[in-house]
Amino acid sequence: QPRVWVTPTLFSIPETSTDTKDVSPVDLAELISNPASTVIMAPPQYGLTCLAHFFVKEAWGSMKAVWLYLDAKRLKAFNASIDKAASDELALMGRSITEVRCVIVDGWSPNEKDAIKLLKGLCAHFKDLPIICMQQLDGSPHPTIQTDSVGRDFRAFFLWALSRGAIRSIVTAYNSERHIGDDDVITNRIVADLQVLNLHRTPLNCLTLLKVSEINFDESPVNRCEMIKRMLFLLFNVDEIPTYKSRPDLKDCEFVLGYFCEILIREGAYFFTRDRFLLETQKCCREGLIDLETQVVFDVLYANRILLRYGSQFCFRFTYWIFYFAAQRMHHNSEFATFIFEQMRYAQYPE
């Protein structure tokens, strides 16, 4: 899909606060030119990772300042892990630690094991450098980092959802490359769909709805499942699939992926290897006499970032994919449907 960028807006108070009318956005240029230890909070999908990379790029572009990007998910709470991750990242850029002016820690969550210990270790390791921590909120009241727990003061900023004007900017940029219709009409439709589907105004959700609108803009998706189904239809009918490979049938894909997601839910383990994915899905194909090249299914999901790699393993980027396929499985397998409904297990999976 077209690459679209809209500069995020940060504020000093949460979006859910009652006194948001008179608050002014944070000056990103000032934050970049004079970095200080900061925690930036937002729910999932709001674009914290994109914002982190934007900071690194802008710092280099405007001041030739080296900012060090570290992924908290790949760090362990001990000094050797932090030192190796920093050295590896700097080696990619051909820079040394003495040139670093700020450290960005992406993907940090206080709910992860040893999260506070990790942040405390980062503060000690980079004691003379400001640290900007990108913190993902989980729906609980907005947490703040306790100074005495990490040994450093952090100011707090919040990444808000897109305004209507920002959504229109995304629509205009997207529409200039993939013409769907009039900018105002599309913007109204996207805003209405986000409200009807009860989705956050995030860049990802806007781009997903725009991609879905390419199928048939005149007919709006009636619910979230229909939207996901249309997205999958697009993914498995693109020209990038090699001509010597058979094009996967969407219903077969949903059936096989439902079988696999049932396994993930029953085991309660959501990371898997490519070999495990192929082994289980091919087993399903044999049992159901389905002619499906599961390697193509995996490659399509990975190419479109529905599956993400973590080291030697993979996982679904968002849990709603797992539960969408699991819901399809419940229609085809009464035993699994009973398993989900028993003891109110469905309450664990609101998606």
N, C-alpha and C positions, 0 to 999 in steps of 0.2 A: 504494500500500500504506500501511498505518498508519505514522505517524511515531513511532518508538520511540527513546528515548535512555537509554543506560546510561553513567554516568560512567566514562571510561577509568582504568586504573591504571598509574602510572609507578613504576619502580624504579630504583635506582642501579646495578644489575648486569643483564646480559643474561639473558633467560629460559633460555638454554641453559647457563648456568653450573651448576657442580656444587653450589654452596652457596646454594641459593635458599630453603631451608626457613625460616631465621631472619630473612630480610630483610623490612623493613617498607616499605609503599608510601609514595611521596612525598606530602606534604600539598599538594594542589593549591591550597587557599586561601592557604597560606603562600607558595607560588610566585607567585601572582597579586598578593598584597599587597606582596611584596618581590622583584620580578623581578630576575634577574641573567642575564648572558650564559650561555646554555644551548643545548646541542644535544640534541634529543629524537629518538631513532632507532627505527625500526620497519620491517618488511618492507612491501611493497605491500598495500593493502586493509585495513590495521590501523586506519585512521581518523585519520591524522595531520592531514589537512585539517580534519576535523570538530573535532578537538581544538584546532587553531589558532583556529577561529572561536569555539569555546567559551571560550577564554581571553579573546578580545576582548570577548565578550558579558558574561562574568562580571566582568571588570575595570570595565566601565562600570556594570553593575548594582550592584556592591557598593561601589565607591568613586568612581564617576563619572570614572574614569581613562580617558584616550584611549590605546588601543593601535593602532598602525599595522600593518595586514596587507598584505604584499607577496608576490606569487607569483614565485618565482625563474624559472619557465619563461617569464615575460613580461619579464624584465629582461635587459639587456645589461651587460657588464662595464665600463661607463664611467659617469662621474658624471652626465652629462646624462640618461641613461636612468633612473637611480635617482631623480634629482630630479623628473623628470616623473611617474614612477609614484607617488611619494609625494604630489606635489601633486594629481594626479588623484584619488587615494584620499581625501585630506583634503577635497577640494572636495565629494565626495559626502556627507561627514558635516558639512560646514559648519564645519570646525575648522582650526586653524593648526598649524604644525610646533612652535610653542612649547608647545602643550598636550600633545604626545605624551610618554608616560611609558615606553613600551616598543615595540620593533619586532619583529614576527613575520615571519620569512622562510619561506614554505611551499614545498614541492616542490624542495628543494635536494638535489642529489646530487653527490658528489665525482667521479663518473665523467663528468659532463657537461663539454662544452668550456668552458674558462675559469671553471670552478666556483670554484676557489680565488681566482682573480682577482676574481670577482664578490663573494665573501664579504669579501675584503680591502677592496674598494671600499665595501661597505656599512658595515664597521667604521670606515672613515675618514670616511664621510659622516655617520654617526650616532655620532661618537666619544664623546659624552657620554650616550648612551642604551644600556641593555641590549638585546641582540639574542637572541631565541629562534629557533633554526634547526631546522626540521622536516626531518630527513634520512631519506630512504628507503634502506633497506638492500637490497643486491642479492644476498644469499646469501654474500658473501665474509666473512671474519673481521671482526668489528665494528671499523670504522675510527674513529679519533678525529681531531679537527681539530688540527693542529699549531699551537702558539702562535706560533712564529716565522714561519709562513707567512701568517698573517692579522693578526698584531700584537695579539692579544687572547686572554685565557684563557677557555675555555669548559668549564663542567662538563657531564657527560654523564648523561642519563637514558634509560631504555628503556621503550617502550610494549609491554606484554605482551599476549598473546592473552587472550580472555575466559575467566574461570573458569566452572565449572559453575553457580555461583550467578548470575553475570551472564547466562549463557545463559537460565536460568530466568526472570530478570527480563524479558528480551526476549520470551520466549514468553508470559509472563503479560500483558504490555502489548499484544502483538499479538493474543492470543487474546480479550482483552476487546472488541476492535473487530471482529475477523473470527474468530468462534468456529470452531475446528477440532476440539477435543476436550479431554480432561483435561490440565491443565498438566503434571503429572508424566509422563504417558505421552508427550506431545509432546516434553518435554525429553529424555527417554530416547532417543526416536527421533532427534532432531536430533543429540545427542551421538554416537550410534551411527553415523549417516550420515556425519557429519564424519570419524569414524575410518575407516570403510570406504572412503570416497571419497578419503581422505588429504588432506583440506582443513584449512586453518588455522581455528582458532576465532575468526574475525573477525565483526564485526557484519554485514558484507555477505553472507558465506556463510550465516550464520544466517537472515537475512531472505530470502535466495534460497530456501533449503530450506523455510522456512515458506510462502512464496508457492507453491512447487511442491506443498506438502502440501494446499493448498486444492483441488487437482484431485481427488485421491483419497488421503486420508490412510492408508487401510488398506493400500495397496500402496506399499511403499517403492521409490524409484528404485534400480535394480540397479547402475548405473554412472554415471559423470559425464556421458557423452553423453546418456543417457536423461534425466538431470536438466535438461541444457541444452535438450533437445528439448521437454520439458514447459514450461520457462520460455518458450520461443519460442511454443509453442501458446497460452499465456496472453496474451502480448503481442499476438498477431495475432487474438485473439478477444475483445477488450475492447469495451465500449460506447462508448468515446471516438472510435472511427473514425466519421466522418460518414456518415449514411445514404445520401447520394448517391454515396459511394465504394464500390466493390466490395471485399468483405473478402478479403484476400490468402490464398491457399492456402499452408499451411505448407511442403509439399513443393516447390512452385514457388519460394517464397522461398529455401529452402535451396539449390535448384539455381542460381538466379540469383546469390545471394550467394557461392556457391562459385566461380562463374565470375569474379566481381569479385575475390575474395580470391586466386584464382590469379594474376591480373594484379599484385596488390600484392606477392605473394611473389616472382614472377619479376623484377619491377622492383626489389625491395628498398626500396621507398618506401611508407611507410604513412600518409602524409598526402595528402588529396585534397580537391577542391572538390565541392560539391553537384552542379554541372553535370557534372563528370567521372563521378561516381557514376551519375547519370541516363543519361548518354551510353552508358556501358559496359553497364549493366544492360538498357537498352532494346535495345541491339544484341543482347544475349544472348536477349532475348525474341523478337526478330524471327527470329533464326537457329533457335531451338527451337520457334517457333510457339506461344509461351506468352502467354496473356492475363493480364497482371499490371500493375497500376498501381504502377510503381516509385516514384512520388512518395510514395504511402502507405507503402510499405516504409521509405523513408528517414525519413519523419516519425515512424513508430512507433519506429524504432531511436533516433532523436534524442530523442524525448519520454521514452523510458525510459532515457536516459543510457548506452545501449550505444555510441552515437556521441557524441563530445565535440567542441565547437568550439574551435579555436585560431586566433584571428584570422579570416581568410577561409577557412581550411581546416578539415577534420574528420579525425578518426581514431577507430578503435575504442578504447574505454576500456581493455579488457584484451586481451592478445594471444590468450588462449584462444578468443575469439570468432572471430578470423581463422583459427586453426588448426582449429576445429570445422567451419567452413564449407569450408575447404580439404580436410578429410578427406572431407566429403560429395562434393566435386568429384572426389576421387581414385576414388570408387566409380563415377562416371559418365564419367570421362575417363581412359582407360588411358595416354595420352601424358603427362598431368600426373602420374599415379601413378608412371610410370617416371622422370620428371624428379626426383621427390622421393626415390625409392629409389636413384637413381644416385649414386655417389660419397658415399654415406651422408649425403645432405643432410638427412635426417630428424633426424639428431643435433643439428642447429642449432635444432630446434623441439621441445623436450621436451614442451610442452603438447599 
